[in-house]
Amino acid sequence: MIVALTADHTSSLDLKEHVGDPVPVAIMGPRVRRDAVDRYTEVDCAHGGLGRIRGVDLTPILIDLAGKSKKFGS
């Protein structure tokens, strides 16, 4: 089983509204490589092993980690 924790948007404390800044993502599962991040915050997750990924790439990453992706090529 793969578990992913994320958000749909960030909210600026200064502007008091939704902004387009990156959101933290945490993924846990048997095939997920651990990194040194131990807190779920924007700053801590930015230093994690995933780096910066686009939202449209999250589902394919999760499918691959679950071992359900289709093979192509050789």
C-alpha positions as CSV (number, residue, x, y, z in Angstrom):
1,M,0.0,0.0,0.0
2,I,1.2,3.5,-0.9
3,V,0.1,6.5,1.2
4,A,0.6,10.1,-0.1
5,L,-0.1,13.2,1.9
6,T,-0.3,16.5,0.1
7,A,-2.5,19.6,-0.2
8,D,-4.4,21.3,-3.1
9,H,-2.9,24.8,-2.5
10,T,-0.9,26.9,-0.2
11,S,-2.2,29.9,1.7
12,S,-0.1,32.9,2.3
13,L,-0.1,34.3,5.9
14,D,0.9,37.7,4.5
15,L,-1.7,37.9,1.8
16,K,-4.4,35.8,3.6
17,E,-5.4,34.1,0.3
18,H,-4.4,31.0,-1.8
19,V,-1.2,31.3,-3.7
20,G,0.6,29.2,-6.3
21,D,3.6,28.2,-4.2
22,P,4.6,24.6,-4.0
23,V,2.8,22.3,-1.5
24,P,4.6,19.6,0.6
25,V,4.3,16.0,-0.4
26,A,5.0,13.0,1.8
27,I,4.9,9.4,0.4
28,M,5.1,6.2,2.5
29,G,5.2,2.6,1.4
30,P,7.3,-0.5,1.2
31,R,9.1,0.5,-2.1
32,V,9.6,4.2,-1.1
33,R,13.2,5.2,-0.3
34,R,13.5,7.0,3.0
35,D,15.2,10.4,3.2
36,A,16.1,12.6,6.2
37,V,12.9,14.6,6.4
38,D,11.0,13.9,9.6
39,R,8.4,16.8,9.6
40,Y,5.6,17.6,7.2
41,T,6.2,21.3,6.5
42,E,6.8,23.2,3.3
43,V,10.4,24.0,4.3
44,D,11.3,20.5,5.5
45,C,9.7,18.7,2.5
46,A,11.5,21.0,0.1
47,H,14.7,19.3,1.3
48,G,13.4,15.8,0.7
49,G,14.4,13.2,-1.8
50,L,11.5,13.9,-4.2
51,G,12.8,17.4,-4.9
52,R,10.3,19.5,-6.8
53,I,7.7,17.7,-8.9
54,R,4.7,18.8,-10.9
55,G,1.2,17.9,-9.7
56,V,0.6,16.1,-13.0
57,D,3.5,13.8,-12.3
58,L,2.4,12.7,-8.8
59,T,-0.1,10.0,-9.9
60,P,2.3,8.3,-12.3
61,I,4.9,8.3,-9.5
62,L,2.4,6.7,-7.1
63,I,1.4,4.1,-9.7
64,D,5.0,3.2,-10.3
65,L,5.8,2.9,-6.6
66,A,2.7,0.6,-6.2
67,G,4.2,-1.6,-8.9
68,K,1.2,-1.1,-11.2
69,S,2.9,0.9,-14.1
70,K,3.0,-0.6,-17.5
71,K,6.3,-1.5,-19.0
72,F,7.4,-0.1,-22.3
73,G,10.6,-0.3,-24.4
74,S,13.1,-3.1,-24.0
